[in-house]
Structure formats: structure tokens, C-alpha cells
Amino acid sequence: MATTTTTRKPNVAAFAILVATLSLSGCQMGARNQNSRGVAMYQQGRYAEALQYFEQAKITDAANPDTYYNLASTYHKLGTAAKDPRMIDNAERMYNTCLEMSPNHVDCYRGLSILLVDKGQPEKGFTLLKDWAVKNPGLSEPRIELARLHQEFNQNKDAEQYLYEALAMDPNNPRAWAAKGRSREMSGDLMMAVQNYGQSLALNASQPELYQRLGALKVRLSQAAPAAGRGHE
């Protein structure tokens, strides 16, 4: 694996999309209901109200790692918008608490690595994910997240290597195929991107954003075909 360099600026818009997914699972019905309401508020952009529900869920069930992840994501969102370092630090603490409770919490690792990049500490983000991979040599998820992070810094060779490793471990991982498709799309290989996105959706059809991306790519390809034909006239 090539040595990580992080001089390029990351794709912040893509990071924002990655951190937007919240978790609904819960140990108790009350906490699950509060988390569900919080997620609904979050999805409507009502982050302060979402935070209140997640804080209630933490009181109801203090042992639920998903609640801490939801809190971390919301503090992260609010702190970034307000440029409030205290909220960002609180988000980091919540992410770490989640990982103490659930050491392989995929969304939490993603969120924390993004937060570290946001704080201007990308090397810590890479180290976090690499340590996760070392501790779990048979798990594909750390490699998928490393690939995503390398993609944000346009380090496509490193990203491709991690995705190769991830798919070798788990060829039926829809997230790996989606990341592979994104890598192909970024490199301009749109036909292969369409194929990889299709493979991901065949394994997990519940990916509405991926359907949208796949549809947009197919439109681009259909528009490019007539133009290519005219070029040979």
C-alpha cells in the first residue's frame, strides 16, 4: 500500500452526504421511538429538535451505541454549521463513546474519520481507519471506508487497492460495489460505473441515492452516444 499523503483538499460535499445517515436500532422500545423521532427531525433539517430526542433516548437507554452515534452526527452537523469547536469536540466524544460500546460500528467510524478531516487532522482520520483494519484483518468494512477516504483526496490507486482487498474478502458486499462504481465514475469509466452500481443494487435494492446516481449516469451515456456518432460523420 502506498504511503498516505493528504495535501489535497477533500470533497466536502461528498463528506456531508456520508455523514447524513442515522441509525434507528435500539435496545428498548422507548429509546427506539425517541431515536426514530430524532431521525425524522434530522431528515427535515430540524437539528436542534433532533438533538433533544436523541438526548432523551440516551437517558432512556444509556447503553445503546446507536444513540451516541446519532448524537455525534447531530452535534457534528450543528457544530460545522455554527463553526462551534465545542460542539465539534462534543461530537468527537460521542463518536468515541459509540465505538467503545460497538467496536465495529461502521457509520461511527465513517463519521469520526470525516470529523477529523473537518478539524484539519486527516492523518488521524486515516490512522483511525487503518487501526480498525489491523484489528479486524478479515473484515471488509474498514477497507471500504479507507477507500472512500482516499477517494475524497483523489488518491485513486490507494482506493482501488483497498476495494480490491474488500471485494476479495466479501464479493457480495453491496457497499464495496457501490464504492467501486464511484471510483470508476470519478475516473471517467462510466460504463463500468453503471455495471458496478448495478451489482451493488442487485445485492441491496434499498439504496435510493444509488438508483438516482445510476439513472443520472445512464442519461449521460445516452446523451454522449449520439454526439459520438455525429463525430464520425
N, C-alpha and C positions, 0 to 999 in steps of 0.2 A: 504494500500500500504506500502511495506517495505521501511525503510529508505534508501535513496540512498547512496551508497559508491562508490568511484571512484579510488580505489587504483590500479585496474588492468589497464593494457595498452590497449587502443582501437585498433581495427582493422583498421589501417591507410589506407590500400589498399581499403577496402570497403568504407571508407570515401571519398576517391578520386573519386570513381565511383559515389557516391551520389551527389557530388557537380558539376558533369560534365554537367548536363542538363541545358541548357539555355532557355530563353523564347523569343518568337517571336512576341507576341501580341503588338500592338501599336495603339495610338490614331490617328496618321497622317500617310499618305502613305509614306512620305519621311522618317520619323523615322522608320517605319516598314521595309523599304527597307534597311536602314543603319543597323538596328538590324539583318536583315537576312544575310547581307554580313558579319557582325561581327561574327555571329554564324557559318557561313561557314568557316571563318578563324580559329575560335576557334577549330572546329572539325578537322581541318587539323594540329593543333598544332602550328598555326601561331598567337601566343597570342598577340604579340606587335601590329600586324596589326588589330587584332580583337578589341583591346583596342581603336585604332584610330576610327574605325567605331562606336563603342559604344559612344565615346566622341562626335562624330558628331551627333549621334542620340539624345544625351542629349541636344545639342544646338538646334536641330530642334524641339524637344518636351520635354521641361523640366518637364512636369507633368506626364510622363509615368513611373510608378514604375518598369516595366519590364526592362527598360533601366538601371536603377540603380542596379537592381539585376544582369544584365549581366555585368555591370562594376565591381560590387563587386566580382563576380565569377572569372573574369579575373584578377583583382588585387590580389585576393586570390591565384590563380594559380601561377602567376608570383612571388608574394611575398614569397610563400612557396618554389618555386624552387630556388630563389636567396637568401633565408633566409634574406629578407629585411623587417625589422619591420615597416618601413614607408609605404610600400605597404600593409602590413597586416592591419595596422591601417586605411589606406585609404579604404580597403575592408570593414572593420567593419563599418566605417562611411556610406559607400554606402548601406550596408545591412540595417542599421538603418533608412536611408532615405527612402528606399523602403518600410519598414514596417510602417513608419509614413504615407506614401501615401496609402498603401494597408495593413491594419492590419491583414489580414488573408492570406497573401502571403505564401503558403506552401513551395515552393522552397527556398524562402528567409529565412524562419525560419530554414530550414534544413541547409542551407549554413552557417548561422550565428552560429548555435549551433556547427557545425563542426569547424568553425574558432576558437571559444572559447576553444574547446578541443585542437586544434593545438597550441594555445597560453598557454597551461598548466592551463586552467581555466575551467575544466569540470563541476564544481559545477555551474558556471554561465550558462553553456550550458543547464544543467538540469533545473535550475531555470527559464531560458527563456521559455522553452517549457511548464513547469508546470504553469507558469503565463498565458501563452496563453490558456492552457486548462481551467484554472479557469475562465478566461474572456469569454470563449465560451463553457459552460457546455453541450451544445447539439451538438457540432461539433466533428466528429470522427478524423479529421486530426491531431490535437495536440497529441492525444493518439497514433496514428500510429508513429509519429516522436519520441515520448518518448520511444515507444517500440524499434524502430530502435537504438536509442542511448543506451538503456540498453543492447541490443544485442551486441553492439560493446564492452561493458565492461563485457560480459559474465554473465550478470545479467538476466538470462533467466526467472526466476519466475516473476520478475517485468515486463519484456517484455510481458510475456504471459497474465498477468493481464490487461495490457493496451490494448492488442489486443482483449481480451475478451470484454472489455468495448467498444472499437471501433466498433467491429462487432455487438454488441448489439444495438448500435446507428444506424449503417448503414450496414446491412448484404450484401448489393450489392456494397460494396466499393472494387474495384479490388486491390488497394494498400494495404488494410488491409489483403486480402487473400494472396497477394504476400509476405508480411511481416510474415504472419503466416507460409507460406511454408518455408521461410528462417529459422524461428525458429525451425521448425520440422527438416529441413536439418541439422542444427547445432547440434541438439540433437541426430542425427543419425537415426531418424524415416523417412527413405527415401520414403517409400510407402505413408505416409501421406503428405510428402512434395510434391510429384508428384500430389497428389489429390488436395492440396491447390493451387499449381501453376496452375493446370488446371482450378480450379474455377476462379482464377484471370483472366486467358486468355479468359475464356468464357464471362466474363464481359467486358473485354477490350482486343481485339486482337492485338492492336498496341503496343506491348511490345517485340521488337525483342530480347533484352537481356534475357528476361524471357523465351522465346522459346529456346534459347541456353542453359540456365541453366536446363530447363526441359529435353531437349534432352540429356544433359550430365548425368543427374540423371538416365534416362531410360537405358542408356548404362551401367552405374554402376550396376543397378539392374539386367540387363540381364547377365552381367558377373558374378555377385555374385550367380545367381541361379544354374548354372552348378557346381560351386565349392561347394555349399551347398549339392547338390545331391551326389557328389563324397564322401563327408564326411560321408554319411550313408552307403556307400558300404562296 
